[in-house]
């Protein structure tokens, strides 16, 4: 859940996952980056909700069946840590079913 006092949130998509990079060196202890972002989707302002969403439309081509995408979100929340960043868990998404 996204805290109500979050300034903004963004979602990252990638075709590659990583083993995880600890973001403590950026001032966000306990937060990990689980992917190398290819696409970043920004939501401004977040408002009072505790979730954010978006849709991704793909052409109904057979080539996309079984395609894996990786997603992770982060929110800017003042004072939560020195970097003011909260990161979600990473997700692996599979398009269709092989």
MOHU-V20591 format. One line per field, one symbol per residue. phi: phi as a letter, one per 20 degrees, with the letter a starting at -180 (. if undefined). psi: psi as a letter, one per 20 degrees, with the letter a starting at -180 (. if undefined). burial: 1 if it has 24 or more other ideal C-beta (glycine too) atoms within 12 Angstrom, else 0. A space follows every 10 residues. Layout:
BEGIN
phi=???
psi=???
burial=???
END
This chain:
BEGIN
phi=.effeffbbb ddcbecdcfo dfegfencfn dcedbdfecc dddcffnefd bcbbccddff egfefnfdcc cbdbcecgnf agelcddefe cdddembf
psi=qpqhjpgrqq ppqqiprrip ppjhiijmpi qqpjrophpp opoprhbjrj rqrrqopqql qhhipippqp qqqqqoopih rhikppqrqq qppppbp.
burial=0110011111 1111001000 0000000100 1111101000 0000010000 0100000000 0000000011 1111111000 0000111101 00000000
END
